[in-house]
Amino acid sequence: MKQIVIIGAGLGGLAASIKLASQGIKVDVYEKNSYAGGKMMPISMGSYNFDFGPNTMTMPEVFDSVFEEAGVNPRDYFEWIKLDHHTRNFDHDGSSFVMSTDTDVMIEQFEKLDPYAATHYKSYLNEVDRLYRLSKSSFFPKMFTSWQDYMSPSLFQAVLKVRPLEKMNHFHERFFRNPLMLKAFNRYATYIGSSPYLSPATFAMIGYLEMVQGVYYIKGGNTTLANAMEQLAIELGVTFHFETLVTKIHVGIDRAERIETEDGKVQYIDEVIINGDLLKVYPSLVDEVHRPSFRDATITKVSPSISAFVIMVGLSSKLDLIHHQVYFSYDYKKEFEELFNGAWPEDPTIYISNSSYTDSAVSPDGDNLFILVNAPPTVNHSEVSLENYKEKIYSKLENHGLPIRKHRVVEKILGPDEIENRFHAFRGALYGISSNSLRNSFLRPSNQSKDIKNIYFAGGSTHPGGGSPMVVISGKNVAKHIISQARND
């Protein structure tokens, strides 16, 4: 029986472990933290419970498929709650609108705020539908292992059809005129840690997920998903080694032979999947001499995605908030220019998730606010006091009628440095490499090492990209490839 080791119990590693174990393959998962889920980290302070991330869940069928393909009913493990009117957006002048999967509700709002959008919104939905379906059929299901995989005629034709040379902002200007509408839809670029003024219009397909398919929440908190996946993996025979740091992958002649943990224990392997930040974890585990196609000098030149500054604060009461809301900066383009030049935005856009609006059980005594602003990656960024920046955020929110200081009971903050250390994230980036260029958008690092054929990669820093559904897809794709290879051996 093959011995597979997965390094990292994030969603990609969990998905791979379930797929492999369901086929009778022996799997050991090593995780340096005490829980499964990676960035899907649970945080509790008294009666206030928070999901560090992700807060916005889309593509529920991807997560359900992990369970269904293992022969079980996902509803026996967790429950989806659909948020029909999911995100309230505010501009600097106080104007606002709510994003909804109800097309009539959207058009009714556009008729008051953006008449041009009211007449073009259905065309927008048709186009993002097309972008999504092309991506789903041509990119998501494939495990890319070499340049040849990208060069197939059918894939090349698909790339040409998903607007690779048009920028996201330019694409949205075809359908929206009101500055707030443009900001709200351009914000999808942040879901991949990038700028809407630089990333391809291809990623506008995220609009299909939120505005047609819908935004979801998992009852009990989104971290319930990671717990459910861990439970299923254990039921299938997966062995987890929590609080166990893998420090080295020993390589023989072009093959990984064994892993070594911090306490000196060794396990021999047939295949190993690295479910972590490729840019950070791979070079830390494999000596450079064994990875000539992925040298340290190459890594240092990579443009990372944005990081984040997060405040989790529990309040003594309920404020006028729905599940998701965004308070935009005055000059959105300037904000991204600052971020990718290593500066903390002077006027940051603020995102707030308040899951207690949907699920009071996670925070029975008041709102549980997860507040996130985009931050520059670590190294070469301007120094800032996180405490002072927190106060800047609170002051801006007070100007929008949210007196957080007055109702604050518990509070915790995390910045890019802690994100880098806690999650082994390259320069604290949330999504690995940014998608601010054509190359980084469509030629993501492959899911298999070019130099060591039994080392595979799953996670947001490799194909098909960032975001929880993509991470799960990457884990499934790698597992399917290993299973196929095993059948052919």
C-alpha positions as CSV (number, residue, x, y, z in Angstrom):
1,M,0.0,0.0,0.0
2,K,1.3,3.5,-0.9
3,Q,2.3,5.8,2.0
4,I,1.2,9.3,1.3
5,V,2.3,12.2,3.6
6,I,0.5,15.5,3.5
7,I,2.3,18.5,5.1
8,G,-0.4,20.9,6.2
9,A,-4.0,20.4,7.3
10,G,-5.5,23.3,5.4
11,L,-8.5,22.8,3.2
12,G,-6.4,21.6,0.3
13,G,-4.6,19.0,2.4
14,L,-7.9,17.9,4.0
15,A,-9.6,17.5,0.6
16,A,-6.6,15.5,-0.7
17,S,-6.5,13.3,2.4
18,I,-10.2,12.4,2.1
19,K,-10.0,11.6,-1.6
20,L,-6.9,9.4,-1.2
21,A,-8.2,7.6,1.9
22,S,-11.6,6.9,0.3
23,Q,-9.6,4.9,-2.3
24,G,-7.9,2.9,0.5
25,I,-4.6,4.7,0.4
26,K,-2.8,5.2,3.7
27,V,-2.4,8.9,4.6
28,D,-0.6,10.8,7.3
29,V,-1.2,14.5,7.8
30,Y,1.3,16.6,9.6
31,E,0.2,20.0,10.9
32,K,2.3,22.5,13.0
33,N,-0.9,24.1,14.5
34,S,-3.3,22.4,16.9
35,Y,-6.3,22.5,14.6
36,A,-7.2,21.6,11.0
37,G,-8.2,24.3,8.5
38,G,-5.2,26.5,8.0
39,K,-6.3,30.1,7.6
40,M,-9.8,28.9,8.4
41,M,-8.9,29.4,12.1
42,P,-11.4,29.5,14.9
43,I,-10.9,32.2,17.6
44,S,-13.0,32.5,20.8
45,M,-13.0,35.2,23.4
46,G,-15.5,34.5,26.1
47,S,-18.9,34.1,24.4
48,Y,-17.7,35.7,21.2
49,N,-16.6,33.3,18.4
50,F,-14.9,34.4,15.2
51,D,-13.8,32.8,11.9
52,F,-10.4,34.2,11.0
53,G,-11.1,33.3,7.4
54,P,-12.6,32.9,4.9
55,N,-15.7,34.8,5.8
56,T,-17.4,34.8,2.4
57,M,-18.2,31.3,1.1
58,T,-19.1,30.5,-2.5
59,M,-19.2,27.4,-4.8
60,P,-20.8,25.2,-2.1
61,E,-20.9,22.3,-4.6
62,V,-17.1,22.1,-4.5
63,F,-17.1,21.4,-0.8
64,D,-20.1,19.1,-1.0
65,S,-18.3,17.1,-3.7
66,V,-15.5,16.2,-1.2
67,F,-18.0,14.4,0.9
68,E,-20.2,13.0,-1.9
69,E,-17.2,11.5,-3.7
70,A,-16.3,9.7,-0.5
71,G,-19.7,8.2,-0.3
72,V,-21.3,10.2,2.4
73,N,-24.0,12.9,2.7
74,P,-22.4,16.3,3.4
75,R,-25.6,17.4,5.3
76,D,-24.7,14.8,7.9
77,Y,-21.6,16.9,8.7
78,F,-22.5,20.6,8.1
79,E,-25.3,22.9,6.9
80,W,-25.2,25.7,4.4
81,I,-27.1,29.0,5.0
82,K,-27.6,31.1,1.8
83,L,-27.4,34.9,2.2
84,D,-29.6,36.3,-0.5
85,H,-28.9,40.0,0.3
86,H,-25.4,39.5,1.4
87,T,-23.2,42.7,1.3
88,R,-24.0,46.3,2.1
89,N,-21.6,48.7,0.4
90,F,-20.9,52.3,1.5
91,D,-19.1,55.1,-0.3
92,H,-17.2,57.9,1.5
93,D,-20.2,60.2,1.1
94,G,-22.5,57.7,2.9
95,S,-24.3,56.5,-0.2
96,S,-25.0,52.8,-0.2
97,F,-26.5,49.7,-1.9
98,V,-26.9,46.1,-1.0
99,M,-25.6,43.3,-3.2
100,S,-28.2,40.6,-3.8
101,T,-28.8,37.5,-5.9
102,D,-32.2,38.9,-6.7
103,T,-31.7,40.6,-10.1
104,D,-34.9,42.7,-9.6
105,V,-33.6,44.0,-6.3
106,M,-30.3,45.0,-8.0
107,I,-31.9,46.7,-10.9
108,E,-34.3,48.6,-8.6
109,Q,-31.3,50.0,-6.7
110,F,-29.4,50.8,-10.0
111,E,-32.4,52.8,-11.3
112,K,-31.9,55.2,-8.4
113,L,-28.1,55.2,-8.2
114,D,-26.8,54.2,-11.6
115,P,-29.3,54.2,-14.5
116,Y,-26.7,53.1,-16.9
117,A,-26.1,50.0,-14.8
118,A,-29.8,49.3,-14.6
119,T,-30.0,48.9,-18.4
120,H,-26.7,46.9,-18.6
121,Y,-26.8,44.7,-15.5
122,K,-28.4,41.6,-17.3
123,S,-25.7,41.9,-20.0
124,Y,-23.1,41.9,-17.1
125,L,-24.6,38.8,-15.6
126,N,-24.5,37.0,-19.0
127,E,-20.9,37.8,-19.5
128,V,-19.7,36.8,-16.0
129,D,-21.7,33.6,-16.5
130,R,-19.7,32.9,-19.7
131,L,-16.4,33.7,-18.0
132,Y,-17.2,31.4,-15.1
133,R,-18.4,28.5,-17.3
134,L,-15.3,28.7,-19.5
135,S,-13.0,28.7,-16.5
136,K,-14.9,25.9,-14.8
137,S,-14.6,23.6,-17.8
138,S,-11.1,24.5,-19.0
139,F,-9.0,25.4,-16.0
140,F,-10.4,24.2,-12.6
141,P,-10.5,20.4,-13.2
142,K,-7.0,20.1,-14.6
143,M,-3.8,19.5,-12.6
144,F,-1.1,21.4,-14.4
145,T,2.3,19.7,-14.0
146,S,4.3,21.2,-16.9
147,W,4.4,24.0,-19.5
148,Q,3.1,21.5,-22.0
149,D,-0.2,21.2,-20.1
150,Y,-0.8,25.0,-20.6
151,M,0.0,24.8,-24.3
152,S,-2.7,22.5,-25.5
153,P,-4.7,24.1,-28.4
154,S,-8.0,23.7,-26.6
155,L,-6.7,25.4,-23.5
156,F,-5.1,28.2,-25.5
157,Q,-8.4,28.9,-27.2
158,A,-10.1,29.0,-23.8
159,V,-7.6,31.5,-22.5
160,L,-8.3,33.8,-25.5
161,K,-12.0,33.7,-24.7
162,V,-11.8,34.9,-21.0
163,R,-10.6,38.4,-21.6
164,P,-7.0,37.9,-20.5
165,L,-5.7,41.2,-21.9
166,E,-8.5,43.4,-20.5
167,K,-8.1,44.8,-16.9
168,M,-10.9,44.1,-14.5
169,N,-11.7,47.8,-13.9
170,H,-12.0,48.4,-17.7
171,F,-14.3,45.4,-17.9
172,H,-16.6,46.7,-15.2
173,E,-16.7,50.2,-16.8
174,R,-18.6,48.5,-19.6
175,F,-21.5,48.0,-17.3
176,F,-21.3,50.4,-14.4
177,R,-20.9,54.2,-14.1
178,N,-21.5,55.1,-10.5
179,P,-18.2,55.2,-8.6
180,L,-19.6,53.1,-5.7
181,M,-20.8,50.4,-8.1
182,L,-17.4,50.2,-9.7
183,K,-15.6,50.0,-6.4
184,A,-18.0,47.2,-5.2
185,F,-17.5,45.0,-8.2
186,N,-13.8,45.9,-8.6
187,R,-13.3,44.6,-5.0
188,Y,-13.4,41.1,-6.4
189,A,-9.7,41.5,-7.3
190,T,-9.0,41.5,-3.5
191,Y,-10.4,37.9,-3.4
192,I,-7.2,36.9,-5.2
193,G,-5.0,39.5,-3.4
194,S,-4.6,41.7,-6.4
195,S,-5.5,45.1,-7.9
196,P,-8.5,45.5,-10.2
197,Y,-6.5,48.0,-12.2
198,L,-3.8,45.4,-13.0
199,S,-5.4,42.0,-12.8
200,P,-7.2,40.4,-15.9
201,A,-10.9,40.8,-16.4
202,T,-11.1,37.0,-16.3
203,F,-11.5,37.2,-12.5
204,A,-14.7,39.2,-12.9
205,M,-16.2,35.8,-13.0
206,I,-16.3,36.0,-9.3
207,G,-19.3,38.2,-9.9
208,Y,-21.1,35.1,-11.2
209,L,-20.5,33.3,-7.9
210,E,-21.7,36.1,-5.7
211,M,-24.5,37.7,-7.8
212,V,-26.0,34.5,-9.4
213,Q,-24.9,31.4,-7.6
214,G,-24.9,33.1,-4.2
215,V,-22.9,33.8,-1.0
216,Y,-23.1,31.3,1.8
217,Y,-22.4,30.8,5.5
218,I,-22.0,27.6,7.4
219,K,-24.2,27.2,10.5
220,G,-22.0,27.3,13.6
221,G,-19.3,29.3,11.8
222,N,-17.4,28.6,8.6
223,T,-14.7,26.8,10.6
224,T,-17.3,24.1,11.1
225,L,-16.4,23.0,7.5
226,A,-12.8,22.3,8.5
227,N,-13.9,20.3,11.5
228,A,-16.3,18.3,9.3
229,M,-13.6,17.5,6.8
230,E,-11.2,16.4,9.6
231,Q,-14.0,14.2,11.0
232,L,-14.6,12.5,7.7
233,A,-10.9,12.0,7.1
234,I,-10.5,10.3,10.5
235,E,-13.5,8.1,9.7
236,L,-11.7,7.0,6.5
237,G,-8.5,6.2,8.3
238,V,-6.4,9.3,8.0
239,T,-3.9,9.8,10.8
240,F,-3.3,13.4,11.9
241,H,-0.2,14.6,13.7
242,F,-1.1,18.0,15.2
243,E,1.5,20.4,16.7
244,T,4.1,18.5,14.7
245,L,6.3,20.6,12.5
246,V,8.0,19.0,9.5
247,T,11.4,20.5,9.1
248,K,12.9,18.6,6.2
249,I,12.1,16.5,3.2
250,H,15.1,14.2,2.4
251,V,15.6,13.7,-1.3
252,G,17.5,10.9,-3.0
253,I,17.9,10.6,-6.7
254,D,15.2,12.8,-8.0
255,R,12.7,11.5,-5.4
256,A,11.6,12.4,-1.9
257,E,12.4,9.5,0.4
258,R,11.4,10.6,3.9
259,I,10.3,13.5,6.0
260,E,11.8,14.6,9.3
261,T,9.9,16.4,12.1
262,E,11.2,18.9,14.6
263,D,11.6,16.3,17.2
264,G,13.8,14.2,15.0
265,K,11.3,11.5,14.0
266,V,11.4,10.2,10.4
267,Q,8.7,8.7,8.2
268,Y,9.4,7.1,4.8
269,I,7.1,8.1,1.9
270,D,6.0,7.2,-1.6
271,E,4.5,10.6,-2.3
272,V,4.3,13.9,-0.4
273,I,1.8,16.7,-0.8
274,I,2.8,20.1,0.5
275,N,-0.3,22.0,1.5
276,G,1.1,25.3,2.4
277,D,2.5,28.4,0.8
278,L,4.7,27.1,-2.0
279,L,7.0,30.1,-1.9
280,K,7.7,29.7,1.8
281,V,7.3,26.0,2.7
282,Y,8.9,24.3,-0.3
283,P,12.2,26.0,0.0
284,S,12.2,25.6,3.8
285,L,11.9,21.8,3.4
286,V,13.9,21.0,0.4
287,D,17.6,21.9,-0.1
288,E,18.1,24.2,-3.0
289,V,20.4,21.8,-4.8
290,H,17.4,19.5,-5.3
291,R,15.2,22.1,-6.8
292,P,17.1,23.8,-9.7
293,S,13.8,24.9,-11.2
294,F,12.8,26.8,-8.1
295,R,15.8,28.6,-6.8
296,D,15.9,31.0,-3.8
297,A,16.9,33.9,-6.1
298,T,13.8,33.3,-8.2
299,I,11.5,33.4,-5.1
300,T,12.9,36.7,-3.9
301,K,11.8,38.3,-7.2
302,V,8.1,37.2,-6.9
303,S,5.5,39.9,-6.4
304,P,3.3,38.7,-3.5
305,S,-0.4,39.3,-3.1
306,I,-1.7,41.8,-0.5
307,S,-1.7,40.9,3.2
308,A,-4.2,42.0,5.8
309,F,-4.7,43.8,9.1
310,V,-7.5,42.2,11.1
311,I,-9.4,43.3,14.2
312,M,-11.8,40.9,15.9
313,V,-13.9,42.7,18.4
314,G,-16.9,41.6,20.4
315,L,-19.5,44.2,21.3
316,S,-22.0,44.5,24.2
317,S,-24.9,45.2,21.8
318,K,-26.1,44.9,18.2
319,L,-25.3,47.6,15.7
320,D,-27.1,48.3,12.4
321,L,-25.1,45.7,10.4
322,I,-25.9,42.8,8.2
323,H,-23.7,39.8,7.6
324,H,-21.2,41.5,5.3
325,Q,-20.5,45.2,4.7
326,V,-17.8,47.3,3.1
327,Y,-16.8,50.9,3.7
328,F,-14.8,52.1,0.7
329,S,-12.0,54.6,0.4
330,Y,-12.4,57.9,-1.5
331,D,-9.8,57.0,-4.1
332,Y,-9.8,53.2,-4.6
333,K,-7.1,53.3,-7.3
334,K,-4.7,55.2,-5.0
335,E,-5.3,52.7,-2.3
336,F,-4.0,49.9,-4.5
337,E,-1.1,52.0,-5.6
338,E,-0.1,52.5,-2.0
339,L,-0.5,48.8,-1.2
340,F,1.7,47.5,-4.0
341,N,4.3,50.2,-3.2
342,G,4.6,48.9,0.3
343,A,2.5,51.6,2.0
344,W,-0.3,51.3,4.4
345,P,-3.3,53.1,2.9
346,E,-4.1,56.5,4.3
347,D,-7.8,56.0,3.6
348,P,-8.3,52.2,3.8
349,T,-11.3,50.3,2.6
350,I,-12.9,48.4,5.5
351,Y,-14.6,45.1,5.4
352,I,-16.7,43.8,8.3
353,S,-18.2,40.4,8.7
354,N,-20.8,40.1,11.5
355,S,-21.8,36.4,11.5
356,S,-24.0,36.9,14.6
357,Y,-26.5,38.7,12.3
358,T,-27.2,35.3,10.7
359,D,-26.3,32.9,13.5
360,S,-26.8,34.4,17.0
361,A,-25.5,31.3,18.6
362,V,-21.9,32.2,17.7
363,S,-22.1,35.4,19.6
364,P,-25.2,35.6,21.9
365,D,-24.2,38.7,23.9
366,G,-23.6,41.1,21.0
367,D,-22.0,41.5,17.6
368,N,-18.8,39.6,16.7
369,L,-17.1,41.9,14.2
370,F,-14.4,40.6,12.0
371,I,-12.9,43.7,10.6
372,L,-10.3,43.5,7.7
373,V,-8.4,46.0,5.8
374,N,-5.9,45.3,3.0
375,A,-2.3,45.7,4.1
376,P,1.0,45.6,2.2
377,P,3.1,42.4,2.4
378,T,6.0,42.3,4.9
379,V,9.6,43.3,4.0
380,N,10.1,46.7,2.4
381,H,6.8,48.1,3.6
382,S,6.5,51.3,5.6
383,E,6.4,50.9,9.4
384,V,3.1,51.5,11.2
385,S,1.8,51.1,14.7
386,L,-0.9,48.5,14.6
387,E,-2.6,50.1,17.6
388,N,-2.6,53.5,15.9
389,Y,-3.9,52.0,12.7
390,K,-6.7,50.3,14.7
391,E,-7.7,53.6,16.1
392,K,-7.8,55.1,12.5
393,I,-10.1,52.3,11.5
394,Y,-12.4,52.8,14.5
395,S,-12.5,56.6,13.8
396,K,-13.5,56.0,10.2
397,L,-16.2,53.6,11.3
398,E,-17.5,56.1,13.8
399,N,-17.9,58.6,11.0
400,H,-20.2,56.0,9.4
401,G,-22.3,55.7,12.6
402,L,-20.6,52.7,14.2
403,P,-19.5,53.5,17.8
404,I,-17.3,50.4,18.2
405,R,-15.2,51.9,21.1
406,K,-18.3,52.6,23.1
407,H,-19.5,49.0,22.9
408,R,-16.2,47.1,22.9
409,V,-16.0,44.1,25.3
410,V,-13.2,41.9,23.8
411,E,-10.6,42.6,21.1
412,K,-7.8,41.0,19.2
413,I,-5.7,42.3,16.3
414,L,-3.4,40.5,13.8
415,G,-1.1,42.1,11.3
416,P,1.0,40.9,8.3
417,D,3.9,39.8,10.5
418,E,1.8,37.4,12.5
419,I,0.1,36.1,9.4
420,E,3.5,35.3,8.0
421,N,4.6,33.5,11.1
422,R,1.4,31.7,12.0
423,F,0.6,30.4,8.6
424,H,4.1,30.2,7.0
425,A,2.8,32.7,4.4
426,F,5.4,34.2,2.1
427,R,5.8,37.9,3.2
428,G,2.5,37.6,5.0
429,A,0.6,37.4,1.6
430,L,-2.8,35.9,1.8
431,Y,-2.8,34.4,-1.7
432,G,0.8,33.7,-2.5
433,I,1.7,35.3,-5.8
434,S,-0.4,38.3,-6.9
435,S,-2.4,38.1,-10.1
436,N,-1.3,41.6,-11.3
437,S,0.2,40.2,-14.4
438,L,-0.9,37.9,-17.3
439,R,1.9,35.4,-16.4
440,N,1.0,35.1,-12.7
441,S,-2.7,34.9,-13.5
442,F,-2.6,32.1,-16.0
443,L,0.8,30.4,-15.4
444,R,0.5,29.7,-11.7
445,P,3.1,27.4,-10.2
446,S,2.2,23.8,-11.2
447,N,0.9,21.2,-8.8
448,Q,3.9,18.9,-9.2
449,S,7.6,19.7,-8.6
450,K,9.5,19.9,-11.9
451,D,12.6,18.4,-10.2
452,I,11.2,15.9,-7.7
453,K,8.4,14.0,-9.3
454,N,6.8,12.6,-6.1
455,I,6.4,16.1,-4.5
456,Y,3.1,17.7,-5.1
457,F,1.6,21.1,-4.1
458,A,-2.0,22.0,-3.1
459,G,-3.1,25.4,-1.9
460,G,-3.8,29.0,-2.9
461,S,-0.3,29.7,-4.1
462,T,-0.5,27.1,-6.9
463,H,-3.0,26.2,-9.6
464,P,-5.9,27.0,-9.9
465,G,-5.4,29.9,-7.4
466,G,-6.5,31.6,-4.2
467,G,-9.8,31.3,-2.4
468,S,-11.2,28.3,-0.5
469,P,-13.0,26.6,-3.4
470,M,-9.9,26.8,-5.6
471,V,-7.8,25.5,-2.7
472,V,-10.1,22.5,-2.3
473,I,-10.0,21.9,-6.1
474,S,-6.2,21.9,-6.0
475,G,-6.2,19.2,-3.3
476,K,-8.7,17.1,-5.2
477,N,-6.8,17.4,-8.5
478,V,-3.6,16.3,-6.9
479,A,-5.2,13.3,-5.1
480,K,-6.9,12.2,-8.4
481,H,-3.6,12.4,-10.2
482,I,-1.8,10.3,-7.5
483,I,-4.7,7.7,-7.6
484,S,-4.5,7.5,-11.4
485,Q,-0.7,7.1,-11.3
486,A,-1.1,4.3,-8.7
487,R,-3.5,2.4,-10.9
488,N,-1.1,2.6,-13.8
489,D,1.9,1.4,-11.7
